[in-house]
Amino acid sequence: MTNETLLALAKEYGTPLYVFDADAFQKRAALVKNAMGEGIALCYSMKANPFLLRCLPEEISMLEVCSPGELTVCENAGADLTRIVFSGVNKTRECVERAMDDRVNVFTAESPLHCEHIEAAAAARGITVPVLMRLTSDNQFGMDEDVIVSLAAARDQAYPHIDFVGLHYFSGTLKKRPTLIGRELDKMDVLARRVKEEAGITLTRMEYGPGLWIDYFGDDPDGAEEALLAEAAEVIRPMGEKYDLTVEMGRFYSAPCGAYLTTVMDTKTNCGYNYAIVDGGLHQMNYDGQMKGTQVPDIRCLTGAAGEESDWCICGSLCTPNDVLVRRVSMHAPMRGDILAFCRTGAYSINEGFAFLLSRDLPAVVIYSEKNGAHVAREHIRLDPLNTPK
């Protein structure tokens, strides 16, 4: 999106404002599909940005859903529920039954309890459902290898309505080393062979999240990310020749597709240091890896400030010294009314912050494409009613 487009949207819809670029989403999905090849399916982890469901590219064939609330979002947005991978560490019998009635594509099991819930719900409906067993990466998610093998071995007696079709593995995000991705895929492959040898079940399907790094603070983020994608794809493609492989990502698709627009409300100099106060804040904007504003992302002043550059600290509207968007950035002196665009904020900013602090309004959300123009996906929302005790 051009600066002119962003400025026009800020003036029309007000700030703070999220703008998500449907064209950039399409471009990124096509880039990943081209790198991975036709034999590997792509899954969008919607927790990164649920609003992009409105412009899901055709290259993405699956959706990862991790909660009943996310399932409701998919239902209300008109998403194809048969494309859903129903994941999440906390599955209840009720949410499993609901997802089953929605005919989701596949369930993940993160514990034996999940298998019990899925088995009971499937038995009550007289059906057999596919399940991916999630392998732990030494944290609270997934299960140990021995547990996975024992579940598969007990399938005929304990889980006759479950079809253990494969494995699910995700160890974390912002990975820069394809060699680590290769080791994780090898780990899945070795476990699949063990399940076949010890439990007599052939696993054919793999759901893998490579968690590729996003360059939030570099000079050439697109180039750096494309180079990493190409290296990672070289490691991932052989796994797609052995199994029905789905590559699951959220941040890598959505991060480059967003801009957060905020207006300068006040400027001042305290103890020789320049401060600009904006109408947004840290509660509405997130760069993973940012530490108290010490790194400088791609920031654009949309209103064409001029003059000599100087150092400025950009702060939000919260009553906490932690509300620093950028600690030190060299820029033309901002003025009241200037509109700043923080780029590459398409992932998690919209839903990961402590948004309810101080009861400030939630920003509106606009989806933009050159072909269709702007679509308001959410109006500005007042939070004071939700924070008022009854």
Secondary structure, 3 states (H helix, E strand, C coil): CCHHHHHHHHHHHCCCEEEEEHHHHHHHHHHHHHHHCCCCEEEEEHHHCHHHHHHCCCCCCEEEECCHHHHHHHHHHCCCHHHEEECCCCCCHHHHHHHHHCCCCEEEECCHHHHHHHHHHHHHHCCCEEEEEEECCCCCCCECHHHHHHHHHCHHHHCCCEEEEEEEEECCCCECCHHHHHHHHHHHHHHHHHHHHHHCCCCCEEEEECCECCCCCCCCHHHHHHHHHHHHHHHHHHHHHHCEEEEEECHHHHHHHEEEEEEEEEEEEECCEEEEEECCCHHHCCCCCCCCCCCCCCEEECCCCCCCEEEEEEECCCCCCCCEEEEEEEEECCCCCCEEEEECCCCCHHHHCCCCHHHCCECEEEEEECCCEEEEEECCECCCCCCCCC
